[in-house]
Amino acid sequence: MGRKEPDELAVYLVAPLAFVAGGLSETGCAFLVSMMVLMLAAAWVGRRKQADWALKSYSTILIAFIFLLVSMLVLIVSPSNSRYGTMAVKPTNILLVPFISFEFSFNFIVDSLKSLPYPHAIVVVFFASLSIVSAFLVSPRRVITFKWMGLSFLVITIIAFLLIAAIQAPSVEFYSSYPEPRAQSLSRFTMFLGLAIMAWLIGQAVFNRWRKKWLVVVALIFIGLTSVYTIRLITLNYAQLPGYAYRANLWDQRDRDIKLALSQGQKTVAVTVIDTHDIGVQDIMRSKDMRGDWVKNCGSDYYGLDAIKAILH
């Protein structure tokens, strides 16, 4: 019989880890809190049924949830949120946030499938193929039927949708808009993870239905093809590193120029626009899409300036 008590080391470590992880960003904290709510609900149900995993993990999940809430409270009262007072955009009514977040979540999923069909297809094919090979090498403990798989798909879809909606919520509340691309990367990770789990179940169900060696051969071929596609993306991203290094050097030069102006007693500073259109990056201070105004306000506060702006020389 396994232990029913949670590991003490995990209990002691989860509190500071949850607090630090939640404090990295409003978007990440909303995501983690929502995930803990779902896990806590599942553990509560499992605990009532005396499930071993729930008895071991309930206390740990509860502590993580509490400290994530504390982290969220710290983010809310953080002085950095004073920047919202200088923005023209008014916060969304808190009662409307869930409904708008659900709408944005649905729109994000639909747009992702339309605009990035190949990456999503690659994820599904790779993990379904990997699951088939895994089932061939190690017989699964549970035989997955197509009926059980369909029910699992429904649960996974609901969970992924709720988590993606939670990611939209902070931007809906503060900006009345979608999260910026950097924040949406968490939404994309959630979507890819959900698709990977679904694909894994498909592979298990397919192999349970047709236990043929040729199926494993086909799966290995697909694993090779999808791996080549992934390696190609890595090489393309690596080729962009010089552009990012060039931009970083320009930002370092801007920092030196601002500090030099400060040393000369200037309180209003005009810096040169960072022209990086060749690598597809616009100067954030002049970008309407990236809300350049609040960037300038934050920059002024950071350096202790009255105003800062980017101009063409």
N, C-alpha and C positions, 0 to 999 in steps of 0.2 A: 504494500500500500504506500503511495507517494505521500509526501508531506503536504499538509493542508495549509500551513502557515507561509506567508510570503517571505522571501529572502530578506534578512535584515539589512544587508548591504545595499540592496536595491532600494529599499524604503528610505535609507539615509541619503542616497545619492539622487533620487528622483526629484526631491524638493528643490535643491539649488539648480539642477539641470533644467527643470521645468520653468523656474523663474527666469533664468538667463535666456533660455530659448524663446520664451514668450516676449521678452523685452527687445528682441532684435528688430521687430517691426510690427506695426498695427495689423498689417495683412497676415503675417505669419502667426501672430498671436490669435487672431480671429479663427484662423484655420486650425490651430492646435487645440483651442478651447472647444470648437465644434467637434473635432475628432475625439477629444476626451469625453464629451457628452455622449456620443454614440457608443464609445467603448464602455463607459460607465453604465449605460443602460443595458448593454449586452451582458456585462459582468453581473449586474444586479439580477437579471433574469436567470443567468447561469448559477448564481449563488443560491437562489431559491430552489433550483433543481439539484443542488449539491454537486454541481459539476466541479471536477478537480481543478481545472484551469481557472475558474472563476473564484474559487475559495482561495487560491494562491495569489491571484493578481488584483482582487477587488481593492484592498487597502492601498496598494501601490498606485492604481489608477485614480483612486479618490484623492490621494495626496497630490499627484500630478495635476489634477483638475483644480484643486484649491490654490496651488501656487501659480498656476497659469492665470487664474482669476486675479490674484494679487498682482501679477505682472501686468495684466491688462489695466488694472486700476492705476498702477504707477505710470503707464503710458498715457492714460487719460489726463492725469494731473501734471504731467511732465511740462516744464517750462517751454520745451520746444514747440508745443502746440499753440503757443502765442502767435505763431505765424499765420494761423487761420484767421485771426482778427484783421490782418492786413489784406486779405483776399476779397475780391468782389463777389465771389461765389458764396451763396448762402447755404448753410447745411440743410440737408433734406430732413423733413419731418420724420422723427424716429419711428412713427407708426407705419410710414410708407416704405421704410428701408427694406424689410423682408420681402415685400412684393416686388419692388424694383430689382432687388438682388436676384430673385428667382427669374425675372425676365432677362436680366443680364447674363445669368448662368446659362439659360436656354440659348440665348443668342450666341454666346461664346462657343458652346458645343457645336451648334449648327455651322457657325463660321469656320471653326477649326476643321471640321470634316470637309467643308467645301474648299477651303483655301490650302489645306495641307493633306490631301488624300493619300499621297505616297507614304509619308512617315507613319500615319496611322495604320495603313495596310501593312507596312513592314513590321510594325510591332505585333500585329495580330498573327501574321504568317510565321514570324520568328518564334514566338512563344507557343503557338499551337504545334509547330514542328518540334520544338524542344521538349514539349510535354509528351509527344508521341515517342520520342527516343527515350525519355525518362521512364515511361510506362513499359517500354520494351525491356529496358535494363533492370528495372526494379518494379515488380508488380505493385500497383496501388493498393492500399489497405481497403479502400472503399470503391465499389463499382459505381461509376457515375453514369446515371441514366440521362437521356435527353430531357425527361420531365423534370428531374431534380436540377439539371443544368439550367433549364428555363427559369425556374424559381430563383436560382442563384443569380442569374442575369438581372432579374428584376430587383433583387436586394442590392446588388453591386451598383446598378444604375441609380437607384434612389440615394445611396450613400455618396456616390461620386457627385451627384447633382447638388446635394445639400452642402458638401464640402466646397464645391466651386462657388456656390451662392455665398457661403461664408467669406470666401476670398474677395468677392465683389463688395461686400457690405461696408468696409471702412471707406472706400472711395465713393460709394453711393452716399454715405452719411456726410463726409466732409466736402466732396467736390461735386456731387450730383452727376457723376460720370463714371465711365469704366476705369478700372485700374490701368496704370501705365504698363507697357509691355514687360518691364522687369518684374512687376508684381504678378502679371498674368502667367509668368513662367511656372508659378506654383499651381495655377489652374491646369496648365498643360501637363505638368507632372502627374496631377491627380487623374486626369483623363487617360493618359498613357498607362498609368498603373491599373486603372479599372479595366482597360482594354486588354492588358497583359494577363490579368487574372481570368477574364472571360476566355481569352484564347487558350490559356492553360487548361481550363475545364473542357473546352472543345476538343483539344488534343487527347485528353484522357477518355472522353466519351467516344471519340472516333476509334481509338485503339481498342477500347472494350468491345466495340461493335464489329470491327474488322481486324482481327489479329493476324495480319499478313506481314511477311518480311519486306515485301516490295513497298509497303507503306512507310516503313522505317527508312528505306533507301531514298524515297521521295522526300521525306522529312529532312534527311541529312543534306540533300541537294538544296532544299529551300533555306536551310540554316546557312549554308555556304554562300548562297546568292544574297541573302539579306545582310550577312556579315560584310560582304564586299561593298554593298550600298552604304553601310554604316561607316566603314573605313574611309570611303570616298568623302563623306561628310566631315570626318575628322581632318582629313588633309585639306579640304576647302577652308575649314575654320582656322587651321594652323597657318594657312597662307595669309590670313587677315591680321596676324599678330604684328607685323611691322607697322601697319596702319594705326593700330591701337597704341603702340609704343610711341609713334610720332605724335599722336594726340596727347599722350601723357606728358611728353616733353613740353608741348605748348602750354599745358596747364601749369606745369612747374614754372615756366617762364612768366606766366601771368601772376602766379603767386609772388614771385620775386619782384615784379613790377609794382604790385600793390603795396608790398612791404617797403619798397623804396619810396613810394609816394607818401606813405605814412611817416616815414622817417624825416621827410621834408615838410611835415606839418599839414599836408593836404587832407581834407575831410570829404571831398567829392572827387572820385577817381574815375577816369575814363580809360578802359583797357581796350586793347586791340581785339577785334573779332577773331575768333579761332576758326579759320576757313579750312574745314576738313570735308568738303563736299565730295572729294575724290574717294573717300572711304564711307560715304553715305551717312555722315554724322553732322548734324547742325549744331552751331553754338547754342548751348542750352539757355544762355541768358537772353537770346533773341528768338527762342522757339515758342510759338504759341501753343503747339501741341503738347509741349513738356512744361507749360506754365512757367515761362521764364521770369515773370514778375516776382514770384515768391522765391525763386533762386537768387535774384538780385537782392531781395530784402534779407534773406538769410545770410548772404555774403556780406552785406553791409553790417549786420549785427555781429557776425563772427570777427570781422576785422576792426570793428569800432568806427565805421565810416558813417557819414550822413547819407551818402548815396554812392552807388556804383553802377556803371553801365558799360556796355560793349559797343564800340563804334568802329566804322571802317576808316582806316588811315590811308 
